Amino acid sequence: MTKNNALLKLSDNVKLNRRKNPIAMEMARTKDYYQKTILEAFMTYIPEQAVIYEMDSRFVSHAIYFLKYGHARQVYLFETNRAKYREARNDVQRNHLVGIECLQPNWDTKRFARWDKDQLTYVTPSPADVIHASEAAIEAGLLLKFSAEVEKYKPVLWLDTSSHNFAEIAKWLEKLHYRLQIEQNDQAIYVSQETKEAEEEKNELEAKLLERLETYKRQINQLQQECEQQISHMQSEQAKKLAVMETEHRAVVKKLDEEMQLKTVQVKKIAAMETEHRAVVKKLDEEMQLKTVQVKKIAAMETEHRATVRRLEEEVKQQAELAKQHEQETKQSQKETREARQVVQHISDALNAEKAMNHDLNKRIFALLAEEKPVLLTMEKRQTQQQKELSSLRYENRKLARNLTIATEKYQRLNDTKVIRVMRKYWNFKKKKKIEE
């Protein structure tokens, strides 16, 4: 893989286009950011999460440094030349820097354009917290293009004092109550006195807030200790109650299990009796079917007998000799009919006995069920009552646990706020001061 000689690689792997200007040549020599020592020295005067205007696209390394190490929220890089605009935008996109936006300004109309794939979009940049103007930008009068913004928002100004018209800029800054804070190698930081006074007031307010927060913290700690003691006491009492309830519940469950076992034995006995009863009924049904078949046979025999009687009556005259024999047959047939009638009577008696037996069995089953029903109902009531008590105790336990989690969350949230962090820094500073004294 061939090395790309057109790119300039810095110490933190930032890759920039190798331009033909003194700034790029200096970075190629040092393999680091341009004016890095000045950047490190001036970072203390640049606020956190600041919006920074970089007026010269040659200082793209400054814009990257502001975003990566100055914790800037947004950096706007201005360039009127289209070719230089493309180079600066390519440097930003190559290093995947989202917080830097390249804009092509029209200083006469004060409109700012952004090119996205040859499509022109006009945007309005956010008000600046810091403006960095190089020698070329000051001499071109670009800083004065933002005179209204400077007078309104009072941003921090990083200026190159080697420009030939800097005396006019210095007078203008003096009218706006800007004061020099630091100067190094013709690079100077100017800060408005109004913002400085506002910072002092802010520091006093922070000190008062720290005192109040300290008292609040003591009160919160006391409340937390009291809440923890109350919660631990309530939890111990509830644990004792739950242990007693659990022992009672286990005893009741054991007793119910024993009673249920007895009931299951009785139910099994009743089921066995029912199976025996069904077998007897089935057997009687089979006997009834046999008796009905016999009755049908007897009825058929009676019809045949009547036919024979008629036939014999007709043949009496012709067969006088066979009269005695016919009488014997009729007697025998009458005897059989009597026996058949007796059999039918026995079948009807058996059916009546079966009905009586079924009635007695049903009475006995219903009596057993009536005896066991109140016991089962009382057991069910006791079980539902115990379940209600257990559910109420669990609900109270959950409620207390939820209150504890809410209190701990509030404490942690308050402990993680910016004010508490500032307060911790203040305490550490105070401790160090006491130790030094």
C-alpha positions in Angstrom: 0.0 0.0 0.0 1.6 3.3 -1.1 1.8 6.2 1.2 -0.2 9.3 0.3 2.4 12.2 0.1 -0.3 14.8 -0.5 -1.6 14.5 3.1 0.0 15.9 6.2 -0.3 13.7 9.3 -0.2 15.4 12.8 0.8 13.9 16.1 -2.8 12.8 17.0 -3.4 11.1 13.5 -5.2 14.2 12.1 -4.7 14.2 8.3 -4.6 17.6 6.4 -4.1 18.5 2.9 -0.5 19.5 2.2 -0.8 23.2 1.1 1.9 25.6 -0.1 1.7 28.2 2.6 3.9 29.0 5.7 1.3 27.5 8.1 1.3 24.2 6.3 5.1 24.2 6.0 5.5 24.8 9.7 3.1 21.9 10.5 5.0 19.7 8.1 8.2 20.5 9.9 6.9 20.0 13.5 4.3 17.2 12.7 2.0 19.0 15.1 -0.6 21.7 15.3 0.3 25.3 14.2 1.1 27.5 17.2 0.4 24.6 19.6 2.1 26.2 22.6 0.0 29.4 22.1 -3.1 27.2 21.7 -2.4 25.4 25.0 -1.7 28.7 26.8 -4.9 30.4 25.5 -7.2 27.5 26.1 -7.9 28.7 29.7 -9.5 31.9 28.3 -11.9 30.0 25.9 -15.2 29.0 27.6 -16.6 25.4 27.6 -19.1 24.5 24.9 -18.3 27.7 23.0 -19.3 28.7 19.5 -16.1 29.8 17.7 -15.6 31.7 14.5 -12.4 31.0 12.5 -12.1 33.8 10.0 -9.2 32.3 8.0 -9.5 28.9 6.4 -5.7 28.5 6.5 -6.1 28.0 10.2 -8.1 24.8 9.8 -5.8 23.1 12.3 -6.9 25.7 14.9 -10.5 24.8 14.2 -9.8 21.1 14.7 -7.9 21.9 18.0 -10.8 24.0 19.3 -13.2 21.1 18.7 -11.1 18.2 20.0 -9.3 19.8 22.9 -11.1 23.1 23.6 -14.5 21.2 23.9 -16.2 23.6 21.6 -19.8 23.1 20.7 -19.6 24.4 17.2 -16.8 25.9 15.0 -17.6 27.9 11.9 -14.8 28.2 9.3 -15.2 31.1 6.8 -13.7 31.1 3.3 -14.8 33.2 0.2 -12.5 31.3 -2.4 -14.3 28.3 -3.7 -11.2 26.1 -4.2 -9.9 26.9 -0.7 -13.4 26.3 0.6 -13.3 22.8 -0.9 -9.9 22.0 0.6 -11.0 23.1 4.1 -14.2 21.1 3.8 -12.3 18.0 2.6 -9.9 18.3 5.6 -13.0 18.4 7.9 -14.7 15.4 6.2 -11.5 13.4 6.0 -11.2 13.5 9.8 -14.9 12.9 10.5 -15.4 16.1 12.5 -19.1 16.8 12.9 -18.8 20.0 14.9 -17.0 22.0 12.2 -19.0 23.7 9.5 -17.4 25.4 6.5 -19.3 28.4 5.2 -18.7 30.7 2.1 -19.7 34.2 3.2 -20.9 37.2 1.2 -19.6 40.0 3.4 -21.7 42.7 1.5 -25.1 41.0 2.1 -23.9 39.1 5.2 -25.3 35.8 3.9 -23.5 32.5 4.5 -23.7 29.6 2.1 -22.9 25.9 2.5 -22.1 23.6 -0.4 -23.5 20.1 -0.2 -22.7 18.1 -3.4 -22.8 21.2 -5.6 -26.1 22.4 -3.9 -26.1 25.8 -2.3 -27.8 26.2 1.1 -27.9 29.4 3.0 -27.5 29.1 6.8 -27.5 31.5 9.8 -24.6 30.7 12.2 -25.1 30.8 15.9 -23.9 33.9 17.9 -20.1 33.6 18.6 -18.6 33.1 22.0 -15.0 33.3 20.6 -13.7 34.9 17.3 -10.2 34.1 16.0 -9.0 36.6 13.4 -5.6 36.2 11.8 -3.4 39.0 10.4 -4.9 38.6 6.9 -8.4 38.7 8.3 -7.8 41.8 10.3 -6.1 43.6 7.5 -9.0 42.7 5.1 -11.5 44.3 7.6 -13.3 41.0 8.3 -13.4 41.5 12.0 -15.3 44.8 11.6 -17.9 42.9 9.5 -19.0 41.4 12.9 -18.9 44.7 14.8 -22.7 44.5 15.6 -22.3 41.0 16.9 -19.3 41.9 19.0 -21.1 44.9 20.5 -24.1 42.8 21.3 -22.7 39.4 22.5 -19.3 40.5 23.8 -17.4 37.4 22.6 -13.7 36.6 23.5 -11.4 37.9 20.8 -8.2 36.1 19.7 -6.4 38.7 17.5 -3.1 38.9 15.6 -1.5 42.2 16.8 1.1 42.3 13.9 -1.4 43.6 11.4 -0.7 47.2 10.1 -4.2 48.5 11.0 -4.3 47.0 14.5 -4.1 50.5 16.1 -7.6 51.2 14.8 -8.8 47.9 16.1 -7.3 48.6 19.5 -9.2 52.0 19.7 -12.4 50.2 18.7 -11.9 47.6 21.4 -11.2 50.2 24.0 -14.5 51.9 23.2 -16.2 48.5 23.8 -14.4 48.2 27.2 -12.3 45.2 26.0 -9.1 44.6 28.0 -6.0 42.6 27.1 -5.7 39.4 29.1 -2.6 37.7 27.6 -0.2 38.3 24.7 2.4 35.9 23.3 4.2 36.1 19.9 1.9 38.8 18.5 -1.1 36.7 19.5 -3.5 38.4 22.1 -6.7 37.5 23.9 -9.1 40.4 24.6 -12.1 40.0 27.0 -14.9 42.4 27.7 -14.9 43.9 31.2 -18.7 43.5 31.4 -18.4 39.7 31.0 -15.6 39.7 33.6 -17.8 41.5 36.1 -20.6 39.1 35.3 -18.2 36.2 36.0 -17.3 37.6 39.4 -20.9 38.0 40.3 -21.5 34.4 39.1 -18.6 33.3 41.4 -20.1 35.0 44.4 -23.5 33.5 43.7 -21.8 30.1 43.3 -20.1 30.5 46.7 -23.5 31.4 48.3 -25.1 28.4 46.6 -22.3 26.2 47.9 -23.0 27.3 51.5 -26.7 26.6 51.1 -26.0 23.3 49.4 -23.7 22.4 52.3 -26.5 23.0 54.8 -29.0 21.1 52.6 -26.6 18.2 52.3 -26.3 18.0 56.1 -30.1 18.1 56.4 -30.4 15.4 53.7 -27.9 13.2 55.4 -29.8 13.5 58.7 -33.1 12.7 57.0 -31.5 9.8 55.2 -30.2 8.3 58.4 -33.6 8.7 60.1 -35.3 7.2 57.1 -32.9 4.3 57.0 -33.4 3.6 60.7 -37.2 3.7 60.3 -37.1 1.5 57.3 -34.8 -1.1 58.9 -37.0 -1.2 62.0 -40.2 -1.6 59.9 -38.5 -4.2 57.7 -37.4 -6.2 60.8 -41.0 -6.0 62.2 -42.5 -7.1 58.9 -40.0 -9.9 58.6 -41.0 -11.2 62.0 -44.7 -10.9 61.1 -44.1 -12.7 57.8 -42.2 -15.5 59.6 -45.1 -16.0 62.0 -47.6 -15.9 59.2 -45.6 -18.3 57.2 -45.4 -20.8 60.1 -49.2 -20.5 60.6 -49.8 -20.8 56.9 -47.6 -23.9 56.7 -49.5 -25.5 59.6 -52.9 -24.6 58.0 -51.7 -26.0 54.7 -50.5 -29.2 56.3 -53.9 -29.6 58.1 -55.7 -28.9 54.9 -53.6 -31.5 53.0 -54.5 -34.1 55.6 -58.2 -33.2 55.4 -58.0 -33.3 51.6 -56.4 -36.7 51.8 -59.2 -38.0 54.0 -61.7 -36.5 51.6 -60.0 -38.1 48.6 -60.2 -41.5 50.3 -63.9 -41.0 51.0 -64.5 -39.8 47.4 -62.7 -42.9 46.1 -64.9 -45.1 48.3 -68.0 -43.4 46.9 -66.6 -43.8 43.4 -66.1 -47.5 44.1 -69.7 -47.8 45.4 -70.9 -46.0 42.3 -69.0 -48.5 40.0 -70.5 -51.4 41.9 -73.9 -49.9 41.6 -73.5 -49.4 37.9 -72.3 -53.0 37.5 -75.4 -54.2 39.4 -77.7 -52.0 37.3 -76.0 -53.3 34.1 -76.5 -56.9 35.3 -80.1 -56.3 36.1 -80.6 -54.7 32.6 -79.1 -57.8 31.0 -81.5 -60.0 33.1 -84.4 -57.8 32.1 -83.5 -58.2 28.5 -83.4 -62.0 28.9 -86.8 -61.9 30.7 -88.3 -59.8 28.0 -87.1 -62.3 25.4 -88.7 -65.1 27.4 -91.9 -63.1 27.8 -92.0 -62.6 24.0 -91.4 -66.3 23.5 -94.3 -67.1 26.0 -96.6 -64.6 24.2 -95.7 -66.4 20.9 -96.4 -69.7 22.6 -99.8 -68.4 23.8 -100.7 -67.4 20.3 -99.7 -70.8 19.0 -101.6 -72.4 21.8 -104.7 -70.5 21.0 -104.3 -71.5 17.3 -103.9 -75.2 18.4 -107.0 -74.8 20.7 -109.1 -73.6 17.9 -107.8 -76.3 15.6 -108.5 -78.9 18.3 -112.0 -77.6 18.9 -112.7 -78.0 15.2 -111.2 -81.5 15.2 -112.9 -82.6 18.5 -115.7 -84.0 16.6 -113.4 -85.7 14.2 -110.9 -86.9 16.8 -112.9 -87.9 19.8 -110.3 -90.5 20.7 -107.7 -87.8 21.1 -109.7 -85.6 23.5 -108.0 -86.9 26.6 -104.6 -86.3 25.2 -105.7 -82.8 24.2 -106.9 -82.1 27.7 -103.5 -83.1 29.1 -101.7 -80.9 26.7 -104.0 -78.0 27.6 -103.4 -78.6 31.3 -99.7 -78.6 30.6 -99.9 -75.4 28.6 -101.9 -73.7 31.4 -99.2 -74.8 33.8 -96.5 -73.3 31.7 -98.5 -70.0 31.4 -98.8 -69.9 35.2 -95.0 -70.4 35.5 -94.4 -67.7 32.9 -96.7 -65.3 34.8 -94.7 -66.1 38.0 -91.5 -65.3 36.2 -92.9 -62.0 35.1 -93.9 -61.3 38.7 -90.4 -62.1 39.9 -88.9 -59.7 37.2 -91.2 -56.9 38.4 -90.2 -57.5 42.0 -86.5 -57.4 41.1 -87.0 -54.1 39.3 -88.8 -52.6 42.3 -86.0 -53.8 44.6 -83.4 -52.2 42.3 -85.2 -48.9 42.4 -85.3 -48.9 46.2 -81.6 -49.8 46.3 -80.8 -46.9 44.0 -82.9 -44.5 46.1 -81.0 -45.5 49.3 -77.6 -45.2 47.6 -78.5 -41.6 46.3 -79.7 -40.7 49.8 -76.4 -41.9 51.3 -74.2 -40.0 48.7 -76.1 -36.7 49.2 -75.8 -37.1 53.0 -72.1 -37.6 52.8 -71.8 -34.5 50.5 -73.9 -32.4 52.9 -71.6 -33.4 55.8 -68.4 -32.5 53.9 -69.6 -29.2 52.3 -69.4 -26.8 55.4 -66.0 -28.1 56.2 -64.7 -27.4 52.7 -66.4 -23.9 52.7 -64.7 -23.0 56.1 -61.4 -24.2 54.8 -61.8 -22.1 51.6 -62.7 -19.0 53.6 -59.7 -19.4 55.9 -57.4 -19.8 52.9 -58.8 -16.7 51.1 -58.5 -14.6 54.3 -54.8 -15.7 54.8 -54.1 -14.9 51.1 -55.6 -11.4 51.6 -53.4 -10.8 54.6 -50.3 -12.0 52.8 -51.1 -9.8 49.8 -51.6 -6.7 52.0 -48.2 -7.4 53.7 -46.5 -7.8 50.4 -48.1 -4.6 49.2 -46.8 -2.7 52.2 -43.3 -4.2 51.7 -43.3 -3.2 48.0 -44.5 0.3 49.0 -41.6 0.7 51.6 -39.1 -0.6 49.1 -40.3 1.8 46.4 -40.1 4.7 48.9 -36.5 3.6 49.7 -35.5 3.5 46.0 -37.1 6.9 45.4 -35.2 8.4 48.4 -31.9 6.9 47.2 -32.5 8.0 43.6 -33.2 11.6 44.8 -30.1 11.5 46.9 -27.9 10.2 44.0 -29.5 12.6 41.6 -28.7 15.5 43.9 -25.2 14.1 44.5 -24.5 13.9 40.8 -25.7 17.5 40.0 -23.3 20.1 38.8 -23.7 22.2 41.9 -22.7 19.2 44.1 -19.6 18.6 41.9 -18.7 22.3 42.3 -19.3 22.0 46.0 -16.9 19.0 46.2 -14.2 21.0 44.4 -14.8 23.8 46.8 -14.5 21.5 49.8 -11.3 19.9 48.5 -9.9 23.4 47.9 -10.9 24.4 51.4 -9.2 21.2 52.9 -6.0 21.9 50.9 -6.0 25.5 52.2 -6.4 24.4 55.8 -3.6 21.8 55.3 -1.4 24.5 53.8 -2.2 26.9 56.7 
